[in-house]
Amino acid sequence: MGNLKKAQADIIVTVLLILIGIAAVSLISYFVVGFVRNNLTNTDCVNTAGQLKISLEDDLTSYRKATGELYVVIERTGEKAFNFTNLIFVYGTSQSTKSLNYAENLDMVYYYDLDSGEWKNDKVELPESAGERRTYKILLAELGEIPEVDNLAIAPIINKDQKCSEADKKPVKIISSGGAPL
């Protein structure tokens, strides 16, 4: 009878150890899989590196201080795939910068439509393929004051809400007077 109780106790201990092991593996894998999944989605921003640039050709990228209009030409330079859904414009001086979310400020950000030859702000228009360029006009004066601007950066937003680090940063040509470059 004593050997039977000892055998039953050994079986119960073994079953309990197996259950504790399964619970521990499940708990650890839950956290590891979550951690890996979060880090893999953040690598999407790596695909944006070197894929977008602010073009300074033809002096189109410039700031019209008299009117508070910032003109920006952005070129998609690479073929890497990423779900480019929005853009953050970061403008200002070396001491102070502000940012403007394109999709949230359609009343202030216009794109130049090559087909019609007009400035439009009816949707978010982004360069989609390599070599494609988009020209934007940002009405900074609509913010209530004409800010100081001598540099500009762009930060892509991918997958609707994931802001990546700055893709490009350039000095901006300041024009004291004059009309639109296009």
Phi and psi restraints in degrees (value plus and minus 20) as a CYANA .aco file:
   2 GLY   PHI     -84.8   -44.8
   2 GLY   PSI     -58.5   -18.5
   3 ASN   PHI     -87.3   -47.3
   3 ASN   PSI     -53.7   -13.7
   4 LEU   PHI     -86.3   -46.3
   4 LEU   PSI     -63.6   -23.6
   5 LYS   PHI     -84.7   -44.7
   5 LYS   PSI     -58.7   -18.7
   6 LYS   PHI     -86.4   -46.4
   6 LYS   PSI     -59.1   -19.1
   7 ALA   PHI     -85.9   -45.9
   7 ALA   PSI     -61.8   -21.8
   8 GLN   PHI     -85.3   -45.3
   8 GLN   PSI     -59.9   -19.9
   9 ALA   PHI     -84.8   -44.8
   9 ALA   PSI     -60.5   -20.5
  10 ASP   PHI     -83.6   -43.6
  10 ASP   PSI     -60.3   -20.3
  11 ILE   PHI     -85.2   -45.2
  11 ILE   PSI     -63.5   -23.5
  12 ILE   PHI     -84.3   -44.3
  12 ILE   PSI     -63.8   -23.8
  13 VAL   PHI     -82.3   -42.3
  13 VAL   PSI     -63.4   -23.4
  14 THR   PHI     -82.1   -42.1
  14 THR   PSI     -65.4   -25.4
  15 VAL   PHI     -82.8   -42.8
  15 VAL   PSI     -63.0   -23.0
  16 LEU   PHI     -83.9   -43.9
  16 LEU   PSI     -61.0   -21.0
  17 LEU   PHI     -83.9   -43.9
  17 LEU   PSI     -60.1   -20.1
  18 ILE   PHI     -83.7   -43.7
  18 ILE   PSI     -63.8   -23.8
  19 LEU   PHI     -84.3   -44.3
  19 LEU   PSI     -60.3   -20.3
  20 ILE   PHI     -84.6   -44.6
  20 ILE   PSI     -60.4   -20.4
  21 GLY   PHI     -83.1   -43.1
  21 GLY   PSI     -64.0   -24.0
  22 ILE   PHI     -83.5   -43.5
  22 ILE   PSI     -62.8   -22.8
  23 ALA   PHI     -82.8   -42.8
  23 ALA   PSI     -61.7   -21.7
  24 ALA   PHI     -85.5   -45.5
  24 ALA   PSI     -64.4   -24.4
  25 VAL   PHI     -82.8   -42.8
  25 VAL   PSI     -61.9   -21.9
  26 SER   PHI     -82.7   -42.7
  26 SER   PSI     -64.9   -24.9
  27 LEU   PHI     -84.7   -44.7
  27 LEU   PSI     -66.0   -26.0
  28 ILE   PHI     -84.6   -44.6
  28 ILE   PSI     -63.8   -23.8
  29 SER   PHI     -86.1   -46.1
  29 SER   PSI     -53.1   -13.1
  30 TYR   PHI     -79.1   -39.1
  30 TYR   PSI     -67.4   -27.4
  31 PHE   PHI     -92.2   -52.2
  31 PHE   PSI     -59.0   -19.0
  32 VAL   PHI     -86.7   -46.7
  32 VAL   PSI     -64.7   -24.7
  33 VAL   PHI     -83.2   -43.2
  33 VAL   PSI     -61.8   -21.8
  34 GLY   PHI     -82.2   -42.2
  34 GLY   PSI     -63.2   -23.2
  35 PHE   PHI     -83.0   -43.0
  35 PHE   PSI     -67.4   -27.4
  36 VAL   PHI     -83.6   -43.6
  36 VAL   PSI     -63.1   -23.1
  37 ARG   PHI     -80.6   -40.6
  37 ARG   PSI     -64.2   -24.2
  38 ASN   PHI     -83.4   -43.4
  38 ASN   PSI     -61.2   -21.2
  39 ASN   PHI     -91.4   -51.4
  39 ASN   PSI     -52.0   -12.0
  40 LEU   PHI     -88.1   -48.1
  40 LEU   PSI     -58.9   -18.9
  41 THR   PHI     -88.1   -48.1
  41 THR   PSI     -51.7   -11.7
  42 ASN   PHI     -90.5   -50.5
  42 ASN   PSI     -40.5    -0.5
  43 THR   PHI     -93.1   -53.1
  43 THR   PSI     -32.9     7.1
  44 ASP   PHI     -78.4   -38.4
  44 ASP   PSI     -54.1   -14.1
  45 CYS   PHI     -85.1   -45.1
  45 CYS   PSI     -46.9    -6.9
  46 VAL   PHI     -79.7   -39.7
  46 VAL   PSI     -54.8   -14.8
  47 ASN   PHI     -86.7   -46.7
  47 ASN   PSI     -38.6     1.4
  48 THR   PHI    -102.8   -62.8
  48 THR   PSI     -37.5     2.5
  49 ALA   PHI     -79.8   -39.8
  49 ALA   PSI     105.5   145.5
  50 GLY   PHI      54.6    94.6
  50 GLY   PSI     -13.0    27.0
  51 GLN   PHI    -116.9   -76.9
  51 GLN   PSI     -38.1     1.9
  52 LEU   PHI    -149.0  -109.0
  52 LEU   PSI     120.6   160.6
  53 LYS   PHI    -164.3  -124.3
  53 LYS   PSI     131.5   171.5
  54 ILE   PHI    -104.8   -64.8
  54 ILE   PSI     103.2   143.2
  55 SER   PHI    -109.2   -69.2
  55 SER   PSI     110.2   150.2
  56 LEU   PHI    -124.6   -84.6
  56 LEU   PSI     -13.9    26.1
  57 GLU   PHI     -85.1   -45.1
  57 GLU   PSI     127.9   167.9
  58 ASP   PHI      41.6    81.6
  58 ASP   PSI      -7.1    32.9
  59 ASP   PHI      34.6    74.6
  59 ASP   PSI       5.3    45.3
  60 LEU   PHI     -93.7   -53.7
  60 LEU   PSI     -58.2   -18.2
  61 THR   PHI     -93.6   -53.6
  61 THR   PSI      90.4   130.4
  62 SER   PHI    -181.5  -141.5
  62 SER   PSI     146.5   186.5
  63 TYR   PHI    -140.3  -100.3
  63 TYR   PSI     100.7   140.7
  64 ARG   PHI    -111.1   -71.1
  64 ARG   PSI      75.8   115.8
  65 LYS   PHI     -82.5   -42.5
  65 LYS   PSI     -57.2   -17.2
  66 ALA   PHI     -83.3   -43.3
  66 ALA   PSI     -53.7   -13.7
  67 THR   PHI    -126.3   -86.3
  67 THR   PSI     -31.5     8.5
  68 GLY   PHI      52.3    92.3
  68 GLY   PSI       9.2    49.2
  69 GLU   PHI    -124.6   -84.6
  69 GLU   PSI     107.9   147.9
  70 LEU   PHI    -127.4   -87.4
  70 LEU   PSI     102.1   142.1
  71 TYR   PHI    -125.6   -85.6
  71 TYR   PSI     112.3   152.3
  72 VAL   PHI    -154.8  -114.8
  72 VAL   PSI     110.7   150.7
  73 VAL   PHI    -130.1   -90.1
  73 VAL   PSI     102.6   142.6
  74 ILE   PHI    -137.0   -97.0
  74 ILE   PSI     113.9   153.9
  75 GLU   PHI    -139.2   -99.2
  75 GLU   PSI     116.5   156.5
  76 ARG   PHI    -108.1   -68.1
  76 ARG   PSI      96.7   136.7
  77 THR   PHI    -122.3   -82.3
  77 THR   PSI     -36.6     3.4
  78 GLY   PHI    -143.0  -103.0
  78 GLY   PSI     152.7   192.7
  79 GLU   PHI    -122.1   -82.1
  79 GLU   PSI     -23.0    17.0
  80 LYS   PHI     -82.4   -42.4
  80 LYS   PSI     121.7   161.7
  81 ALA   PHI    -106.1   -66.1
  81 ALA   PSI     111.4   151.4
  82 PHE   PHI    -176.1  -136.1
  82 PHE   PSI     130.9   170.9
  83 ASN   PHI    -105.2   -65.2
  83 ASN   PSI      60.8   100.8
  84 PHE   PHI     -97.2   -57.2
  84 PHE   PSI      88.9   128.9
  85 THR   PHI    -134.6   -94.6
  85 THR   PSI     -37.6     2.4
  86 ASN   PHI    -183.3  -143.3
  86 ASN   PSI     155.3   195.3
  87 LEU   PHI    -166.9  -126.9
  87 LEU   PSI     121.2   161.2
  88 ILE   PHI    -128.5   -88.5
  88 ILE   PSI     106.6   146.6
  89 PHE   PHI    -116.3   -76.3
  89 PHE   PSI     105.3   145.3
  90 VAL   PHI    -133.8   -93.8
  90 VAL   PSI      97.2   137.2
  91 TYR   PHI    -152.6  -112.6
  91 TYR   PSI     138.9   178.9
  92 GLY   PHI     127.3   167.3
  92 GLY   PSI    -167.9  -127.9
  93 THR   PHI    -137.0   -97.0
  93 THR   PSI     159.9   199.9
  94 SER   PHI     -88.5   -48.5
  94 SER   PSI     -40.8    -0.8
  95 GLN   PHI    -111.5   -71.5
  95 GLN   PSI     -48.5    -8.5
  96 SER   PHI    -168.4  -128.4
  96 SER   PSI     110.1   150.1
  97 THR   PHI    -148.0  -108.0
  97 THR   PSI     137.1   177.1
  98 LYS   PHI    -150.7  -110.7
  98 LYS   PSI     139.5   179.5
  99 SER   PHI    -146.3  -106.3
  99 SER   PSI     133.2   173.2
 100 LEU   PHI    -155.3  -115.3
 100 LEU   PSI     101.9   141.9
 101 ASN   PHI    -103.8   -63.8
 101 ASN   PSI     100.6   140.6
 102 TYR   PHI     -76.5   -36.5
 102 TYR   PSI     -76.7   -36.7
 103 ALA   PHI     -81.7   -41.7
 103 ALA   PSI     -50.9   -10.9
 104 GLU   PHI    -105.6   -65.6
 104 GLU   PSI     -24.0    16.0
 105 ASN   PHI    -153.4  -113.4
 105 ASN   PSI      26.8    66.8
 106 LEU   PHI     -83.2   -43.2
 106 LEU   PSI     -40.6    -0.6
 107 ASP   PHI     -94.6   -54.6
 107 ASP   PSI     -34.0     6.0
 108 MET   PHI    -135.1   -95.1
 108 MET   PSI     -35.6     4.4
 109 VAL   PHI    -134.8   -94.8
 109 VAL   PSI     102.3   142.3
 110 TYR   PHI    -134.2   -94.2
 110 TYR   PSI     129.2   169.2
 111 TYR   PHI    -135.6   -95.6
 111 TYR   PSI     129.6   169.6
 112 TYR   PHI    -108.0   -68.0
 112 TYR   PSI      98.1   138.1
 113 ASP   PHI    -108.4   -68.4
 113 ASP   PSI      92.2   132.2
 114 LEU   PHI     -85.0   -45.0
 114 LEU   PSI     -52.1   -12.1
 115 ASP   PHI     -86.6   -46.6
 115 ASP   PSI     -64.4   -24.4
 116 SER   PHI    -115.7   -75.7
 116 SER   PSI     -38.7     1.3
 117 GLY   PHI      52.4    92.4
 117 GLY   PSI       5.7    45.7
 118 GLU   PHI    -145.1  -105.1
 118 GLU   PSI     137.5   177.5
 119 TRP   PHI    -103.6   -63.6
 119 TRP   PSI     111.2   151.2
 120 LYS   PHI    -150.5  -110.5
 120 LYS   PSI     135.0   175.0
 121 ASN   PHI    -161.5  -121.5
 121 ASN   PSI      15.8    55.8
 122 ASP   PHI    -105.1   -65.1
 122 ASP   PSI     -31.8     8.2
 123 LYS   PHI    -183.3  -143.3
 123 LYS   PSI     150.2   190.2
 124 VAL   PHI    -102.4   -62.4
 124 VAL   PSI      99.8   139.8
 125 GLU   PHI    -137.0   -97.0
 125 GLU   PSI      97.2   137.2
 126 LEU   PHI    -143.5  -103.5
 126 LEU   PSI     131.3   171.3
 127 PRO   PHI     -86.7   -46.7
 127 PRO   PSI     105.5   145.5
 128 GLU   PHI    -121.1   -81.1
 128 GLU   PSI     -49.1    -9.1
 129 SER   PHI    -150.7  -110.7
 129 SER   PSI     144.4   184.4
 130 ALA   PHI     -77.1   -37.1
 130 ALA   PSI     114.4   154.4
 131 GLY   PHI      67.7   107.7
 131 GLY   PSI     -31.9     8.1
 132 GLU   PHI     -97.5   -57.5
 132 GLU   PSI     117.9   157.9
 133 ARG   PHI    -141.2  -101.2
 133 ARG   PSI     125.1   165.1
 134 ARG   PHI    -149.4  -109.4
 134 ARG   PSI     119.7   159.7
 135 THR   PHI    -131.2   -91.2
 135 THR   PSI     112.8   152.8
 136 TYR   PHI    -142.1  -102.1
 136 TYR   PSI     127.6   167.6
 137 LYS   PHI    -140.8  -100.8
 137 LYS   PSI     102.6   142.6
 138 ILE   PHI    -133.5   -93.5
 138 ILE   PSI     101.7   141.7
 139 LEU   PHI    -107.6   -67.6
 139 LEU   PSI      60.5   100.5
 140 LEU   PHI     -86.5   -46.5
 140 LEU   PSI     -46.0    -6.0
 141 ALA   PHI     -83.3   -43.3
 141 ALA   PSI     -41.9    -1.9
 142 GLU   PHI     -85.9   -45.9
 142 GLU   PSI     -34.3     5.7
 143 LEU   PHI     -97.9   -57.9
 143 LEU   PSI     -25.3    14.7
 144 GLY   PHI      85.7   125.7
 144 GLY   PSI     -35.5     4.5
 145 GLU   PHI    -168.4  -128.4
 145 GLU   PSI     136.2   176.2
 146 ILE   PHI    -113.6   -73.6
 146 ILE   PSI      88.9   128.9
 147 PRO   PHI     -97.7   -57.7
 147 PRO   PSI     145.4   185.4
 148 GLU   PHI    -102.8   -62.8
 148 GLU   PSI     110.6   150.6
 149 VAL   PHI    -159.1  -119.1
 149 VAL   PSI     101.3   141.3
 150 ASP   PHI    -153.9  -113.9
 150 ASP   PSI     -22.4    17.6
 151 ASN   PHI    -166.6  -126.6
 151 ASN   PSI     140.1   180.1
 152 LEU   PHI    -165.0  -125.0
 152 LEU   PSI     122.3   162.3
 153 ALA   PHI    -156.4  -116.4
 153 ALA   PSI     138.3   178.3
 154 ILE   PHI    -147.3  -107.3
 154 ILE   PSI     122.0   162.0
 155 ALA   PHI    -150.8  -110.8
 155 ALA   PSI      97.8   137.8
 156 PRO   PHI     -93.5   -53.5
 156 PRO   PSI     130.4   170.4
 157 ILE   PHI    -133.4   -93.4
 157 ILE   PSI     108.8   148.8
 158 ILE   PHI    -138.9   -98.9
 158 ILE   PSI     139.7   179.7
 159 ASN   PHI      32.1    72.1
 159 ASN   PSI      18.3    58.3
 160 LYS   PHI      52.2    92.2
 160 LYS   PSI     -50.8   -10.8
 161 ASP   PHI    -163.2  -123.2
 161 ASP   PSI     -16.0    24.0
 162 GLN   PHI    -117.3   -77.3
 162 GLN   PSI      86.5   126.5
 163 LYS   PHI    -102.2   -62.2
 163 LYS   PSI     106.9   146.9
 164 CYS   PHI    -114.7   -74.7
 164 CYS   PSI     148.6   188.6
 165 SER   PHI     -90.2   -50.2
 165 SER   PSI     150.0   190.0
 166 GLU   PHI     -76.5   -36.5
 166 GLU   PSI     110.1   150.1
 167 ALA   PHI    -105.8   -65.8
 167 ALA   PSI     -50.0   -10.0
 168 ASP   PHI    -179.8  -139.8
 168 ASP   PSI     131.8   171.8
 169 LYS   PHI    -163.4  -123.4
 169 LYS   PSI     111.9   151.9
 170 LYS   PHI    -163.0  -123.0
 170 LYS   PSI     135.6   175.6
 171 PRO   PHI     -92.9   -52.9
 171 PRO   PSI     132.3   172.3
 172 VAL   PHI    -132.8   -92.8
 172 VAL   PSI     115.0   155.0
 173 LYS   PHI     -91.5   -51.5
 173 LYS   PSI     107.7   147.7
 174 ILE   PHI    -119.2   -79.2
 174 ILE   PSI     107.4   147.4
 175 ILE   PHI    -136.0   -96.0
 175 ILE   PSI     101.2   141.2
 176 SER   PHI     -89.4   -49.4
 176 SER   PSI     -58.7   -18.7
 177 SER   PHI    -163.0  -123.0
 177 SER   PSI     153.0   193.0
 178 GLY   PHI      94.8   134.8
 178 GLY   PSI     145.8   185.8
 179 GLY   PHI    -112.3   -72.3
 179 GLY   PSI    -185.9  -145.9
 180 ALA   PHI     -85.5   -45.5
 180 ALA   PSI     126.6   166.6
 181 PRO   PHI     -93.3   -53.3
 181 PRO   PSI     -34.7     5.3
